[in-house]
Amino acid sequence: MFDSFLRRNLKRAAACGLIFAFYLAARLPILSTTERSRLASEFRFVQSTLPVVPGPEIRATRPVNPSLRHIAGWISSVGAGVALSDIDGDGLPNDLCYVDVRTDQVIVAPVPGTGNRYQPFALDPGPRLFNRATMAPMGCLPGDMNEDGRMDLLVYYWGRTPIAFIQNANLTFTPTEIVPDERWFTNAATFADLDGDGHPDLIIGNYFPDGAHVLDTASAERESMQHSMSRALNSGEKHIFLWSGENGSFCFKEVKGVLPDAINHGWTLAVGAQDLDGDLLPELYFANDFGPDRLLHNLSTPGHLKFELLEGAKDFSTPSSKVLGHDSFKGMGVDFGDINGDGRPDIFISNISAPYALEESNLLFVSTGSPALMKKGVAPYIDRSEPLGLSRAGGWAWDCRLVDLNNDGTPEALQAVGFLKGAINRWPELHEVAMGNDELLSNPDNWHDFKLGDELSGHDHNPFFVRASDGRYYDLAREIGLAQPHISRGIAIADVDGDGRLDYAIANQWEPSIFLHNESPNVGRFLGLRLRIRNRAAIGAWAQVQLPNGRSMNAQVDGGTGHSGKRSPDLHFGLGQIPPDTPLKVNIRWRDIAGIHEKHLALQPGWHTENLEDAP
């Protein structure tokens, strides 16, 4: 009788066992209270709001094209950006350039707590270049665009092309159009020396189609949304400007026809530039909304651009969506850092991972240590976001950063999260839009309402991921005191006061933006490098630091990687608890038109400025 019962219920028992096994495999590990407290005790931050400047009336949403009014909340979801840099030339990256979306101002100010060196002010493009009724700033990218030793500011917009604010003496700026009489919708920009001539070039990533009237309330044009939630290729173009060497305020010329349409028309939200194969030519990573991200192998020579598409290799156990270049997720932020300690950059991608919502996945592409595969079109990266604890955490994420905030030699992982803060849950409606027929998606009439007062991941906090002893990352924001709900977009990183502890600023959407001063106790030693070429940041230069225990650490001077947050170009290495007079071997490599150069140094922990002279 018992055998008969088992036979009748064997399939049910097997199914229940399988379900239970899947449950155990999918359940996220839990970090003990003791270890959470221990790890959290290593961090402390003091928060302040960013300075504001009197200006236009404050708004809580954007006026938009009549055909988009019922989704004005969706259209109004981006624009907050922040950069930390040395704008006033005092030798410290203690200046802010940030977009206050409430007033559409681009504000330049000293970082809170760094002294009243000048009064905060808003960059003024003038009425000929900027019309608030049809345009909105989206981000600020610092860089010395005319190589005169002063920091200039590139502001990019929806509704027009970027404007270069060239710095004169005494923090005065002259606005310069880089391309007149066109309408772009830019959400990402970075500087990088693409052709290896020793001068940073400019990469622009656009979103809505060029020439659209998204923010024009008087327009009779009907606007088009993306053609697909996973394979949309109807965005605005990407634009690449090479350093021209000609005298002028904006010394760049656009190069056309560099990218094929399948790459050129992805809906780009973030751009990354990083040398992945050691030749000092930066590869490009385009993080795209509504479709696969794109990684491009850089094969350029001075004055001539050439890129080839790289894609990851799929194996039996890896879903296509977890293979680099085959994802159908929403790439919204990108950053680089060495997670596995092999001396090569890994790639951290922010996406939507809201539980019971659009739980797609963040991605962490870890180097396999085989850069030679790039010559065969293979991206030598595998996704390790799930075993490292980062795939299903964060919520609706934008900018992301890998940054060592306690100088222990292991990067923390930060994300800016949130979408619409309101009272009416609109996830059911968004699910219907996401699952709808792609043939209907481009017509905004087929979208549900997303307006002011609606709620989509509006009450999450920005996660603060710390790596625990089991090798996984855990969000400790609550334990550190950083769990206030925000609608955030950009994250900027810098050591604003030179104390060796990295600080950060967060650009918030439709609410005050904030600065977090790092006052973490008992941090490790650090090595800081300010690499310069003729009094400007040596963008793209590599630094390798050899520790006494044999470990090698690498970093590259960044020119603006990310969504709408821009880190300082200074390099920072957390060294752990070593003696303050420990000698460190430092190898610096950089490229100019004459080729690749190296410089070998012996340095002790602390900040150092190194001038890298161009080869004759």
Residue pairs with C-beta under 8 A, 6 or more apart in sequence:
6 13
28 389
28 392
29 389
29 470
29 472
31 468
31 470
31 472
31 474
35 468
35 469
36 474
36 476
36 479
37 479
39 466
39 468
39 474
39 476
39 479
40 466
40 476
40 479
40 480
41 521
42 406
42 408
42 520
42 521
42 522
42 523
43 405
43 406
43 464
43 466
43 476
43 480
43 520
44 480
44 481
44 518
44 519
44 520
44 521
45 480
45 481
45 482
45 516
45 517
45 518
45 519
45 520
46 516
46 517
46 519
47 482
47 514
47 515
47 516
47 517
48 112
48 113
48 514
48 515
48 517
49 112
49 512
49 513
49 514
49 515
50 82
50 96
50 98
50 100
50 107
50 109
50 112
50 505
50 512
50 513
50 514
50 515
51 96
51 107
51 109
51 110
51 112
51 120
52 100
52 107
52 120
52 512
53 105
53 107
53 109
53 120
53 121
53 122
55 103
55 105
55 122
56 103
56 104
56 105
56 132
57 103
58 102
58 103
59 102
59 103
60 102
60 452
60 510
61 72
61 73
61 76
61 451
61 452
61 510
62 72
62 75
62 76
62 136
62 215
63 72
63 133
63 215
63 217
64 72
64 75
64 76
64 214
64 215
64 217
65 213
65 214
65 215
65 216
65 217
65 219
65 221
65 223
66 217
66 219
66 220
67 221
67 222
67 223
67 444
67 445
68 75
68 214
68 223
68 444
70 444
70 447
70 449
70 450
70 451
71 444
71 447
71 449
71 450
71 451
72 450
72 451
72 452
73 420
73 422
73 450
73 451
73 452
73 453
73 454
74 420
74 447
74 450
75 214
75 215
76 452
76 510
77 419
77 420
77 509
78 138
78 187
78 207
78 269
78 489
78 509
78 564
79 99
79 101
79 136
79 137
79 138
79 158
79 489
79 509
79 564
80 98
80 99
80 100
80 101
80 488
80 489
80 490
80 507
80 508
80 509
80 513
80 564
81 98
81 99
81 137
81 138
81 139
81 140
81 489
81 490
81 507
81 564
81 565
81 566
82 96
82 97
82 98
82 99
82 140
82 490
82 491
82 492
82 505
82 506
82 507
82 513
82 564
82 565
82 566
83 96
83 97
83 98
83 139
83 140
83 141
83 142
83 492
83 560
83 565
83 566
84 93
84 94
84 95
84 96
84 111
84 492
84 493
84 494
84 496
84 503
84 504
84 505
84 566
84 567
84 568
85 93
85 95
85 97
85 142
85 151
85 494
85 566
85 568
85 569
86 92
86 93
86 94
86 95
86 151
86 568
87 95
87 97
87 108
87 142
87 151
87 153
87 167
87 171
88 95
88 110
88 117
88 118
88 171
89 149
89 150
89 151
90 117
92 114
92 495
92 496
92 497
92 498
93 494
93 495
93 496
93 568
93 570
94 110
94 111
94 114
94 494
94 496
94 497
95 108
95 109
95 110
95 111
96 107
96 108
96 109
96 110
96 111
96 492
96 505
96 515
97 106
97 107
97 108
97 123
97 140
97 142
97 153
98 106
98 107
98 109
98 140
98 490
98 505
98 507
98 513
99 105
99 106
99 107
99 137
99 138
99 139
99 140
99 507
99 564
100 106
100 107
100 513
101 136
101 509
101 510
102 510
102 511
104 132
104 135
104 136
104 137
105 122
105 137
106 122
106 123
106 137
106 140
106 153
106 155
107 120
107 121
107 122
107 123
108 120
108 121
108 122
108 123
108 153
108 171
109 120
109 121
110 116
110 117
110 118
110 120
111 496
111 503
111 505
111 515
112 515
112 517
113 497
113 515
113 517
114 496
114 497
118 171
121 171
123 153
123 155
123 165
123 173
123 175
124 175
125 155
125 163
125 165
125 175
126 175
129 160
129 163
129 175
129 177
130 157
130 160
130 163
131 159
133 215
133 216
133 217
133 218
134 159
134 213
134 215
134 216
135 157
135 158
135 159
135 160
135 215
136 157
136 158
136 159
136 215
137 155
137 156
137 157
138 156
138 157
138 158
138 186
138 187
138 564
139 155
139 156
139 186
139 187
139 188
139 189
139 490
139 564
139 566
140 153
140 154
140 155
140 566
141 153
141 154
141 155
141 156
141 189
141 190
141 191
141 560
141 566
142 151
142 152
142 153
142 154
142 560
142 566
143 151
143 152
143 153
143 154
143 191
143 200
143 537
143 539
143 559
143 560
144 150
144 151
144 152
144 536
144 537
145 152
145 154
145 164
145 166
145 249
145 250
145 251
145 252
146 152
146 166
146 248
146 249
146 250
146 251
147 199
147 251
147 534
147 536
149 534
149 535
149 536
150 167
150 168
151 167
152 164
152 165
152 166
152 167
152 173
153 164
153 165
153 167
153 173
154 162
154 163
154 164
154 165
154 178
154 189
154 202
155 162
155 163
155 165
156 162
156 184
156 186
156 187
156 189
156 204
157 163
157 184
157 186
158 184
158 185
158 186
158 207
158 208
158 214
158 215
159 183
159 185
159 214
159 215
159 216
160 182
160 183
160 184
161 177
161 178
161 179
161 180
161 182
161 183
161 184
161 186
162 178
162 179
162 184
162 186
162 189
162 204
163 175
163 176
163 177
163 178
164 175
164 176
164 177
164 178
164 249
164 250
165 173
165 174
165 175
165 176
166 173
166 174
166 175
166 176
166 249
166 250
167 173
168 174
174 249
176 249
176 250
178 241
178 250
178 252
179 239
179 254
182 210
182 211
183 210
183 211
183 212
183 213
184 204
184 206
184 210
184 236
184 239
185 206
185 207
185 208
185 209
185 210
185 212
185 214
185 236
186 204
186 205
186 206
186 207
186 236
187 205
187 206
187 207
187 268
187 269
187 270
187 563
187 564
188 204
188 205
188 268
188 269
188 270
188 271
188 287
188 562
188 563
188 564
189 202
189 203
189 204
189 205
189 271
189 560
190 202
190 203
190 271
190 272
190 273
190 559
190 560
190 561
190 562
191 200
191 201
191 202
191 203
191 273
191 539
191 559
191 560
192 200
192 201
192 203
192 273
192 282
192 284
192 539
192 540
192 559
193 199
193 200
193 201
193 281
193 282
193 539
193 540
193 591
194 201
194 203
194 240
194 242
194 273
194 281
194 282
194 284
194 298
194 300
194 305
195 201
195 242
195 281
195 300
195 301
195 302
195 303
195 304
195 305
196 280
196 281
196 300
196 301
196 302
196 591
196 592
196 593
197 243
197 302
197 303
197 592
197 593
198 533
198 590
198 591
198 592
198 593
198 614
199 243
199 245
200 243
200 539
200 540
200 559
201 240
201 241
201 242
201 243
201 252
202 240
202 241
202 252
203 238
203 239
203 240
203 241
203 271
203 273
203 284
204 238
204 239
204 240
204 241
205 238
205 268
205 269
205 270
205 271
205 286
206 235
206 236
206 237
206 238
206 239
206 268
207 235
207 236
207 267
207 268
207 269
207 289
208 214
208 223
208 235
208 236
209 224
209 234
209 235
209 236
210 236
210 237
212 221
212 223
212 224
212 236
213 219
213 221
213 223
214 223
222 444
223 444
224 234
224 442
224 443
224 444
225 441
225 442
225 443
225 444
225 447
226 232
226 234
226 235
226 267
226 289
226 290
226 441
226 442
227 233
227 234
227 438
227 441
227 442
228 290
228 291
228 438
228 441
229 290
229 328
229 433
229 434
229 438
229 441
230 290
230 291
230 328
231 290
231 291
231 292
231 328
231 438
232 266
232 267
232 289
232 290
232 291
233 261
233 262
233 265
233 266
233 291
234 265
234 442
235 265
235 266
235 267
235 268
236 265
237 264
237 265
238 259
238 263
238 264
238 268
238 286
239 254
240 254
240 255
240 258
240 259
240 305
241 252
241 253
241 254
241 255
242 252
242 253
242 255
242 303
242 305
243 251
243 252
244 251
244 252
244 253
245 251
255 305
258 305
258 307
259 296
259 307
263 286
263 294
263 296
263 309
266 286
266 288
266 291
266 292
266 293
266 294
267 288
267 289
267 290
267 291
268 286
268 287
268 288
268 289
269 287
269 288
269 289
269 330
269 331
269 332
269 333
269 398
269 563
270 286
270 287
270 331
270 332
270 333
270 334
270 350
270 399
270 561
270 562
270 563
271 284
271 285
271 286
271 287
271 334
271 560
271 561
271 562
272 284
272 285
272 287
272 334
272 335
272 336
272 347
272 561
272 562
273 282
273 283
273 284
273 285
273 540
273 558
273 559
273 560
273 561
274 282
274 283
274 285
274 336
274 345
274 556
274 558
274 561
275 281
275 282
275 283
275 298
275 345
275 540
275 542
275 556
276 283
276 344
276 345
276 367
276 371
276 374
277 283
277 297
277 371
277 374
278 371
279 298
280 540
280 541
280 542
280 589
280 590
280 591
280 596
281 298
281 299
281 300
281 591
282 298
282 540
282 556
283 295
283 296
283 297
283 298
283 310
284 294
284 295
284 296
284 298
284 307
285 293
285 294
285 295
285 296
285 334
285 347
286 293
286 294
286 295
286 296
286 331
287 293
287 331
287 332
287 333
287 334
287 349
287 350
287 563
288 294
288 330
288 331
289 330
289 331
289 332
290 330
291 328
292 325
292 326
292 327
292 328
293 324
293 325
293 327
293 331
293 334
293 349
294 309
294 325
295 309
295 310
295 311
295 324
295 325
295 347
295 379
296 307
296 308
296 309
296 310
297 307
297 308
297 309
297 310
297 374
297 377
298 306
298 307
299 306
299 307
299 308
300 306
300 307
302 593
308 377
309 325
309 377
310 324
310 325
310 374
310 377
310 378
310 379
311 323
311 324
311 325
311 326
311 377
311 378
311 379
312 323
312 324
312 325
312 326
312 365
312 378
312 379
312 381
312 382
312 383
313 323
313 373
313 378
313 379
314 320
314 323
314 326
318 382
318 383
320 326
320 327
321 327
321 328
321 329
321 360
321 361
322 361
322 363
322 383
323 383
324 347
324 363
324 365
324 379
324 381
324 383
325 379
327 363
329 351
329 352
329 360
329 361
329 363
330 351
330 352
330 360
331 349
331 350
331 351
332 350
332 351
332 352
332 397
332 398
332 399
332 563
333 349
333 350
333 397
333 398
333 399
333 400
333 415
333 416
333 562
333 563
334 347
334 348
334 349
334 350
334 400
334 561
334 562
334 563
335 347
335 348
335 399
335 400
335 401
335 402
335 561
335 562
336 345
336 346
336 347
336 348
336 402
336 556
336 561
337 345
337 346
337 348
337 402
337 403
337 411
338 344
338 345
338 346
338 411
338 553
338 554
339 346
339 348
339 364
339 366
339 384
339 388
339 402
339 411
340 346
340 366
340 367
340 384
341 551
342 367
342 369
343 544
343 552
343 553
343 554
344 367
344 369
344 371
344 554
345 367
345 554
345 556
346 364
346 365
346 366
346 367
346 381
346 402
347 363
347 364
347 365
347 381
348 362
348 363
348 364
348 365
348 390
348 400
348 401
348 402
348 413
349 362
349 363
349 364
349 365
349 400
350 362
350 394
350 397
350 398
350 399
350 400
350 415
350 416
350 563
351 360
351 361
351 362
351 363
351 397
352 358
352 359
352 360
352 395
352 396
352 397
352 457
353 359
353 360
353 361
353 362
353 391
353 392
353 393
353 394
353 395
353 397
354 395
354 396
354 457
354 460
355 392
356 427
357 427
357 430
357 431
357 457
358 396
358 430
358 431
358 434
359 392
361 385
361 386
361 391
361 392
362 385
362 390
362 391
362 392
362 393
362 394
362 397
362 400
362 415
363 383
363 385
363 391
364 383
364 384
364 385
364 388
364 390
364 391
365 379
365 381
365 382
365 383
365 384
366 381
366 382
366 383
366 384
367 380
367 381
368 380
368 381
368 382
369 380
370 380
371 380
373 379
373 380
374 380
383 391
385 391
386 392
387 471
387 472
388 471
388 472
388 473
389 465
389 472
389 473
389 474
390 413
390 465
390 473
393 463
393 465
393 473
393 475
394 415
394 417
394 463
394 475
395 415
395 417
395 418
395 457
395 460
395 463
396 417
396 418
396 419
396 456
396 457
396 460
397 415
397 416
397 417
398 415
398 416
398 417
398 488
398 489
398 490
398 563
398 564
399 415
399 416
399 488
399 489
399 490
399 491
399 562
399 563
399 564
399 565
400 413
400 414
400 415
400 416
400 491
400 562
401 413
401 414
401 415
401 491
401 493
401 504
401 562
401 565
401 567
402 411
402 412
402 413
403 411
403 412
403 414
403 493
403 502
403 504
404 410
404 411
404 412
404 502
404 572
404 573
404 574
405 412
405 501
405 502
405 504
405 518
405 520
406 412
406 520
406 523
406 524
406 574
407 500
407 501
407 523
407 524
407 525
407 526
407 574
407 575
407 576
408 523
408 524
408 574
408 576
409 524
409 551
409 553
409 573
409 574
409 575
409 576
410 467
410 574
411 467
412 464
412 465
412 466
412 467
413 463
413 465
413 473
414 462
414 463
414 464
414 465
414 491
414 504
415 462
415 463
415 465
415 491
416 462
416 486
416 488
416 489
416 490
416 491
416 506
416 507
416 563
416 565
417 457
417 460
417 461
417 462
417 463
417 486
417 488
418 457
418 458
418 460
418 485
418 486
418 487
418 488
418 509
419 456
419 457
419 458
419 487
420 426
420 450
420 454
420 455
420 456
420 457
420 458
420 487
421 455
421 458
421 459
421 485
421 487
421 510
421 511
422 452
422 453
422 454
422 455
422 458
423 453
423 455
424 453
424 454
424 455
425 455
426 448
426 449
426 450
426 454
426 455
426 456
427 456
429 448
429 449
429 450
430 448
430 450
430 456
432 448
433 441
433 446
433 447
433 448
436 446
440 446
450 456
458 485
458 487
459 485
460 485
461 477
461 478
461 482
461 483
461 484
461 485
461 486
462 477
462 482
462 486
462 488
462 506
463 475
463 477
464 475
464 476
464 477
464 480
464 482
465 473
465 474
465 475
465 476
466 473
466 474
466 476
467 473
468 474
477 483
482 516
486 506
486 508
486 511
486 514
487 508
487 509
487 510
487 511
488 506
488 507
488 508
488 509
489 507
489 508
489 509
489 563
489 564
489 565
490 506
490 507
490 562
490 563
490 564
490 565
490 566
491 504
491 505
491 506
491 507
491 562
491 565
492 504
492 505
492 507
492 565
492 566
492 567
492 568
493 502
493 503
493 504
493 565
493 567
493 568
494 502
494 503
494 504
494 567
494 568
494 570
495 501
495 502
495 503
495 528
495 568
495 570
495 572
495 607
496 503
496 517
497 503
497 517
498 528
498 607
500 523
500 525
500 526
500 528
500 572
500 606
500 607
501 518
501 519
501 520
501 523
501 526
502 518
502 572
503 515
503 516
503 517
503 518
504 515
504 516
504 518
505 513
505 514
505 515
505 516
505 565
506 513
506 514
506 515
506 516
506 565
507 513
507 564
507 565
508 514
523 574
524 574
524 575
524 576
524 577
524 578
525 574
525 575
525 576
525 577
525 578
525 580
525 582
525 605
526 572
526 573
526 574
526 575
526 605
526 606
527 545
527 572
527 573
527 575
527 584
527 586
527 603
527 605
527 606
527 608
528 570
528 571
528 572
528 573
528 606
528 607
528 608
529 543
529 570
529 571
529 572
529 573
529 586
529 588
529 607
529 608
529 609
529 610
530 537
530 570
530 571
530 607
530 608
530 609
530 610
531 537
531 538
531 541
531 543
531 557
531 569
531 571
531 588
531 590
531 610
531 612
532 538
532 609
532 610
532 611
532 612
533 541
533 590
533 592
533 611
533 612
533 613
533 614
534 613
534 614
537 557
537 559
537 569
538 557
538 590
538 612
539 557
539 558
539 559
539 569
540 556
540 557
540 559
540 590
540 591
541 556
541 557
541 588
541 589
541 590
541 612
542 554
542 555
542 556
542 588
542 589
542 590
543 554
543 555
543 556
543 571
543 573
543 586
543 587
543 588
544 552
544 553
544 554
544 586
544 587
544 588
544 589
545 552
545 553
545 554
545 573
545 575
545 584
545 585
545 586
546 552
546 584
546 585
546 586
546 587
547 553
547 575
547 578
547 584
548 578
548 582
548 583
553 573
555 571
555 572
555 573
556 571
557 569
557 571
558 567
558 569
559 569
560 566
561 567
575 582
575 584
575 605
578 605
580 604
580 605
581 604
582 604
582 605
583 602
583 603
583 604
584 602
584 603
584 604
584 605
585 600
585 601
585 602
586 600
586 601
586 602
586 603
587 598
587 599
587 600
587 601
588 598
588 599
588 600
588 601
588 610
588 612
589 596
589 597
589 598
589 599
590 596
590 597
590 612
591 597
592 614
592 615
594 614
594 615
594 616
595 615
597 612
597 615
599 610
599 612
601 608
601 610
